[in-house]
Amino acid sequence: QVQLVESGGGLVQAGTSLRLSCTASGRTFTSYVMGWFRQAPGKEREFVAHVTWTGGSSYYADSVKGRFAISRDNAKNTVYLQMNSLKPEDTAVYYCGATRPYYSSSDYARAEFYDYWGQGTRVTVSS
């Protein structure tokens, strides 16, 4: 079992930045691929970014590429999502997920491939 706890959400103005954190406990953090997803009201959960277990490779949704950066600190069992140049359309509840490194890169963009989820942290971007 892996327990995930997100933090760092809040209400911000468009154009500003936030950094989300997701801290894991339980089984070995380094064994897992970590991803960030988000869910806006009335919409399905959508992929934002994921990072390999070494932190050496990361992948992003086109909507956030160039603005968001995912990273991980395995010594702290924590994955981060640095969000810059925020837009009102980034408003959502952000979730981190963990999954085994058994799949292809495209699979990690799909929520059904994740085994564990946090409770989410809300990000609201005002215009």
ZILINTA-V138529 format. One line per field, one symbol per residue. phi: phi as a letter, one per 40 degrees, with the letter a starting at -180 (. if undefined). burial: # if it has 9 or more other ideal C-beta (glycine too) atoms within 8 Angstrom, else .. A space follows every 50 residues. Layout:
phi = ???
burial = ???
This chain:
phi = .bbbbcahcibbcdgcbabcbbbbbhcdcccbcbbbbabcdgbccbcbaa bcccgcbabbcdcbdgbbbbaabccbfbbbbcbbfcbdcccacbbbbbac cbbcdccccbcccccbbccgbcbbbcc
burial = .#.######..#.#..########....#..########......##### ###.#..####..#...#.####...#######..#...#.########. #.#....##....#.#.#.####.#..
